Amino acid sequence: MHVLFACPHNNPADWLPGLTAELPDCKISVWDPAGPPSGADVALVWKPPAALIEHETRLKALFNLGAGVDALLQMNLPAHIQIVRLEDAGMAVQMAEYALYALLRAARGFGRYEDDQAASRWAPQPGLRREQWPVGVLGLGEMGGRVAQAIAAFDYPVLGWSRSPRTVEGIQTYAGAEQLPEFLRRTRVLVNVLPLTPETTGLLDREFLSQLLPGGHLINVGRGGHLNEPDLLALLDEGKIDGATLDVFDVEPLPAGHPFWTHPRVHVTPHIAASTLRSEAISQIAAKIRRLARGEPISGVVAPQRGY
């Protein structure tokens, strides 16, 4: 099997030694858009240009080097090309860490203590009552399930919502559009871990976020396209949402001068909630390529009609 590394955003030298060691029986090459077609069977990609598909007409599968596959789904790929998403590969625990960090920063008032230190002010906050901080996790896949369980381990009330019914130990779960309003009405801190699909684009708007409990806080680690940014800013300024921790944005990098940079109740991080861990990703992808070479089924294949 011929494996093509077609990820202009990554240095091939960082990936090829590991891929070669894991796949000694495969031909591995780096995509050269100026050269002739490589004839590769599969490609490793992250937000590839459309020219890749036009140039490499023999590709049967694209292995995504990240969790989100929305960029690939927007390319209108030929029906015979499978999209294979990265399953966890060390990202779920990072996402759980980030969600806990954002929750504790809001619930324990750590952001206030940062301001107090800058002002040389000694001002202890009242003790935390966790029952006043119910957390709702939107999306209960690999990432969302791990996030929900990690937060529950700290004795916060945790709810989870998914499009179809799921069971997560220790978590009260909701499913489908009919149960979404109740989920939101019982949530104060909303953690968005959904995939970006046509149905979820712009989901986090005024109507949606206004259903949260008073003192609501948004933690968005899904995709920037989920959030209606003007609606969030308006809700913050009106006092209907207390704060937001945002790791993903509609335009990245977040442009200079964007209101999020300076808003006193918005905490910005540069899309770092869960980074691809190279060695784990290589091992997982290589195992799937070996199965494909043997004609065996693999997990993580994206259903385009679902969007994940």
C-alpha positions in Angstrom: 0.0 0.0 0.0 1.2 3.5 -0.9 0.8 6.1 1.9 1.0 9.8 1.0 1.8 12.5 3.6 -0.2 15.4 2.3 -0.3 17.9 5.2 1.4 21.2 4.3 0.8 22.5 7.8 3.1 19.9 9.3 6.8 19.2 8.8 7.1 15.7 7.1 10.4 15.1 8.8 8.5 15.0 12.1 6.2 12.3 10.8 8.0 10.1 8.3 10.4 8.3 10.6 7.5 7.1 12.8 5.3 6.1 9.9 8.2 4.2 8.3 8.9 2.3 11.5 5.2 1.4 11.9 4.6 0.6 8.2 7.8 -1.1 6.9 5.9 -2.8 4.1 4.3 0.3 2.8 5.7 2.9 0.4 5.6 6.3 2.1 6.0 9.6 0.2 5.3 13.3 0.6 2.9 15.0 -1.7 4.4 17.2 -4.4 1.7 19.3 -6.1 4.2 20.3 -8.8 5.2 16.7 -9.6 3.3 13.9 -11.3 0.5 12.0 -9.4 2.0 9.7 -6.9 -0.6 6.9 -7.3 -1.0 6.7 -3.5 -3.8 4.6 -2.0 -4.3 6.6 1.2 -3.3 10.1 2.4 -2.6 11.6 5.8 -4.2 15.1 5.7 -5.2 18.1 7.8 -7.3 20.8 6.0 -5.8 19.8 2.6 -6.2 22.0 -0.6 -8.8 20.8 -3.1 -5.9 20.4 -5.6 -4.9 17.2 -3.7 -8.0 15.3 -4.8 -7.7 16.6 -8.3 -4.1 15.6 -8.5 -4.2 12.2 -6.6 -7.1 10.5 -8.3 -6.3 7.0 -7.0 -6.9 7.9 -3.3 -9.3 5.6 -1.5 -9.1 7.0 2.0 -8.1 10.2 3.8 -6.8 9.9 7.4 -7.4 13.1 9.2 -4.7 14.3 11.6 -7.1 15.8 14.0 -10.5 15.3 15.6 -12.6 17.6 13.4 -13.5 16.5 9.9 -15.6 19.5 8.9 -13.0 20.9 6.5 -12.9 17.6 4.6 -16.7 17.3 4.4 -16.9 20.7 2.8 -14.7 19.5 -0.1 -17.4 17.5 -1.8 -15.1 14.5 -2.1 -15.9 11.6 -4.5 -18.2 9.1 -2.9 -15.5 6.3 -3.1 -13.1 8.2 -0.8 -13.4 7.3 2.9 -12.7 9.9 5.6 -11.2 8.3 8.7 -11.2 10.4 11.8 -8.6 10.3 14.6 -10.1 8.5 17.6 -8.9 10.1 20.8 -5.1 9.5 20.4 -4.5 11.3 23.6 -6.8 14.2 22.9 -9.8 13.2 25.1 -7.8 13.6 28.3 -6.5 17.0 27.2 -10.0 18.1 26.4 -11.1 17.0 29.9 -8.2 18.9 31.5 -9.2 22.0 29.6 -12.9 21.8 30.5 -12.0 21.3 34.2 -9.6 24.3 34.0 -12.3 26.5 32.5 -14.9 25.3 34.9 -12.8 25.8 38.0 -11.6 29.2 36.8 -15.3 30.3 36.6 -16.7 28.4 39.6 -13.9 29.1 42.0 -13.4 32.7 40.9 -9.7 32.2 39.9 -10.0 34.9 37.2 -10.9 37.4 40.0 -7.9 36.4 41.9 -5.7 37.2 38.9 -7.2 40.7 38.9 -6.8 40.9 42.6 -3.1 40.1 42.4 -2.5 42.7 39.7 -4.2 45.3 42.1 -2.4 44.0 45.2 -5.8 43.2 46.6 -6.5 40.5 49.2 -10.1 39.5 48.7 -11.1 35.8 49.4 -14.3 34.6 47.6 -17.1 32.7 49.3 -16.7 28.9 49.4 -18.0 26.9 46.5 -21.3 25.1 46.5 -21.1 22.6 43.7 -24.8 22.0 43.5 -25.1 25.6 42.3 -22.8 24.9 39.3 -24.5 22.1 37.2 -22.5 21.4 34.1 -24.0 20.3 30.8 -21.8 18.7 28.1 -23.1 19.0 24.5 -21.8 15.9 22.7 -21.1 12.6 24.3 -18.7 11.0 21.8 -15.0 10.1 22.7 -14.3 13.6 23.8 -17.6 14.6 25.4 -17.9 11.3 27.4 -14.4 11.8 28.9 -15.1 15.4 29.7 -18.4 14.6 31.4 -16.9 11.8 33.6 -13.8 13.9 34.5 -16.0 16.8 35.8 -18.4 14.4 37.6 -15.3 13.0 39.5 -15.0 16.4 41.1 -18.6 16.1 42.5 -20.2 18.7 40.2 -23.7 17.8 38.9 -23.2 16.7 35.3 -25.7 16.4 32.4 -25.0 15.2 28.9 -26.8 15.7 25.6 -26.3 13.9 22.3 -28.2 13.6 19.1 -29.0 9.9 19.7 -29.3 8.2 23.1 -26.1 7.3 24.8 -25.3 6.0 28.3 -22.3 7.4 30.3 -21.8 6.0 33.7 -22.6 8.5 36.4 -24.1 11.1 34.0 -27.7 12.0 33.5 -28.1 11.9 29.7 -30.6 13.5 27.3 -31.0 12.9 23.6 -32.7 14.4 20.6 -34.3 17.8 19.9 -37.2 17.1 22.2 -35.0 16.7 25.3 -32.7 19.6 24.5 -34.7 22.4 26.2 -34.8 20.5 29.6 -31.1 19.8 29.3 -30.4 23.6 28.8 -32.8 24.7 31.6 -30.8 22.5 34.1 -27.4 23.7 32.9 -25.3 26.6 34.2 -22.0 25.8 32.6 -22.3 24.6 29.1 -19.4 22.7 27.6 -19.7 22.3 23.8 -17.8 19.3 22.4 -20.1 18.7 19.3 -18.8 18.1 15.8 -19.5 20.8 13.3 -22.3 19.8 10.9 -24.9 21.7 8.9 -27.3 21.1 11.8 -25.0 22.4 14.5 -23.5 25.4 12.6 -24.6 28.6 14.5 -26.3 26.4 17.2 -25.0 28.5 20.1 -27.0 31.6 19.4 -29.2 34.0 21.5 -32.2 31.7 21.7 -30.1 28.7 22.7 -27.8 30.3 25.3 -30.7 32.3 26.9 -32.1 29.0 28.1 -29.2 28.4 30.5 -29.6 28.9 34.3 -28.8 32.4 35.6 -25.1 33.0 35.9 -24.4 30.9 32.8 -20.9 30.3 31.4 -20.0 28.9 28.0 -17.0 26.8 27.4 -16.5 26.2 23.6 -14.0 23.6 22.6 -16.0 22.3 19.6 -15.7 24.6 16.6 -15.9 28.3 16.1 -18.7 27.7 13.6 -21.0 26.6 16.4 -21.0 30.0 18.0 -23.0 33.1 16.9 -20.3 35.5 18.1 -22.5 38.8 18.0 -25.2 37.0 20.0 -22.8 35.9 22.7 -21.3 39.4 23.0 -24.8 40.9 23.3 -25.8 38.4 26.0 -22.6 39.1 28.0 -23.2 42.9 27.8 -26.8 42.4 28.9 -25.7 40.3 31.9 -27.7 37.3 30.6 -24.5 35.2 30.4 -21.8 35.7 33.1 -18.8 34.6 31.1 -17.3 32.5 28.3 -14.1 30.5 27.8 -13.4 30.2 24.1 -10.7 28.0 22.5 -12.1 28.0 18.9 -13.3 30.8 16.7 -15.0 31.4 13.3 -11.8 33.0 12.0 -8.5 31.7 13.3 -6.1 33.2 14.3 -8.6 35.5 16.1 -8.2 38.8 14.3 -6.5 41.7 16.1 -9.2 44.1 17.3 -11.8 41.4 17.8 -14.0 42.2 20.8 -13.2 38.9 22.4 -9.6 40.0 23.0 -10.5 42.7 25.4 -14.0 41.7 26.8 -13.7 41.5 30.6 -15.8 38.3 30.8 -14.3 36.4 27.9 -11.2 34.2 28.3 -9.4 33.4 25.1 -7.0 30.5 24.3 -5.5 29.8 20.8 -7.1 26.5 19.8 -5.0 24.4 22.2 -7.6 22.5 24.2 -6.6 19.2 22.6 -3.5 18.9 20.4 -2.7 15.9 18.2 0.0 13.7 19.9 2.2 12.5 17.1 3.3 9.1 18.4 -0.3 8.1 19.4 -1.7 9.3 16.1 0.9 7.5 14.1 0.3 4.2 15.9 -3.5 4.5 15.5 -3.4 5.4 11.8 -0.8 2.7 11.0 -2.9 0.0 12.7 -5.8 1.0 10.5 -3.8 1.1 7.3 -2.5 -2.4 8.1 -6.1 -3.6 8.5 -7.1 -1.9 5.2 -4.2 -3.6 3.5 -5.6 -7.0 4.7 -9.1 -6.1 3.5 -10.4 -5.8 7.1 -12.9 -3.2 8.4 -11.7 -0.2 10.4 -13.3 2.1 13.0 -13.5 5.8 12.8 -14.9 6.0 9.3 -17.0 9.1 8.9 -20.6 9.0 7.7 -20.9 12.1 5.5 -24.6 12.3 6.0 -24.1 12.6 9.8 -21.1 14.8 9.6 -18.9 12.7 11.9 
